[in-house]
Amino acid sequence: MAWQIQSPLLWKSLPFQSEDAYLGWLRDHMMWHRELAVQIQKQFKVTVPLYELDDLKENLRNHAIMHDSIAKAINVTNVADLQSFDLNDAVSWVAFHDLHADDHQRFRAALGV
């Protein structure tokens, strides 16, 4: 089952400026977004956008659009602005991953998986 992928809460400890950890997280994160899209399609008969996130450090906009679309599709309150972070700054990196992990966990709970 696809929901056996790692808990998004582990993302809160993603180390800053570790390229290997970041690339692994990008893979796992994209798996999460793909599975969220599948579950939303199954449960709500709604398609949410999927964007490649290879340039996430420089372009948070598409990622924010995906989160906004998921929240709308499953009828949960939208989280704070996910595109105003600077992922090249250590403090902003930690704040983003903390908020972002909680958002994915919230989606997981709302979908009942």
N, C-alpha and C positions, 0 to 999 in steps of 0.2 A: 504494500500500500504506500502511496506517495507521501502520506502524512507522517511517515516515519523519518522524514528528513529532520535535521537538527532543530531544536527549539530556537525560535528567534531571540529569546531572552539571552542566549549565549552571545549574541552580537554586541551586547553592552560592553563586553570585555575585549573587543577587537582592538589590537594594538595599533597605535598611531605610527605611521611611516614604516610599516612592515609590508613590503610589496607582496610577499608570498601569502601572508594572512589576508591581505586585501583581495588578491586574485581568487583565493579559495572562497572568501565571503561573496564576491561577485557571482561566482557559480551557484553557491547555495541560495543566495538572494534571488537570483533569476529563477531557480527551481521553485522557490516559494511563490513568486508572482505567477508563474505558469500554473501551478497547482491551485492557487486562489482563483485564477480565471476559469479553470476547469470546474471547480466546485460552484462558483457563481453561476456558470452556464447550466450546470445540472440542477441546482436548487432554485434559481431565480429566472432561468431562461433569458439571461442578459449577457451580452458580450462586453467585456471590459478591455480597454486597449493594453497591448503589451509592446513595450519599446525595449530595444537593446540598451544595456546600461554600461557599456564599456567605457563611456566618457563621463561617468557619474561625478567624478571629482570636479569636472569643469561645467557640467550641465545637469543641474538638479531639477530642471523644469519638467522633463518628460517623466521622471520618477514621481514628482509631485502630482502630475496629471493622473498617473496610474493609481496612486493612493486616493486621490479625490474621487475617481471613478469607482473604485472599490467601495468606499464609504457610501457613496450615493446608491450603488447597486444593492447593497445589503442593508440600507436604511439605518446607518449608524452616524453619529455626529462626526464631522470631519475633524481631524487632528489639527494642531497648530501648523503653521507654514513650514513645510519641509524643504522649501527651495531657497531659504535665506541663509543657509549655513555656508561656511567656508571650510571645506574638507581638507584644506591644506594648513589649517590652524588647529593646534592640539586641543584647545578648549572647545572650539566649535565642533571638532570631530567627536569628542566625548558626548556633547550635548545632542548632536544629531543621532548618534547610535543609541543613546538612551531613549529618546523620544521615538525613534524609528522602530526599535525592537518592541516597545510597548504597543505601537500601532499594529504591527504584525500579530502580536499576541491577541490583541483586541479583535482583529479580523478573524483569527483562528477560533476564538470563543464564540463570536457572533455566528459563524458558520457551523458551530457544533461539532467540530472535528478535533 
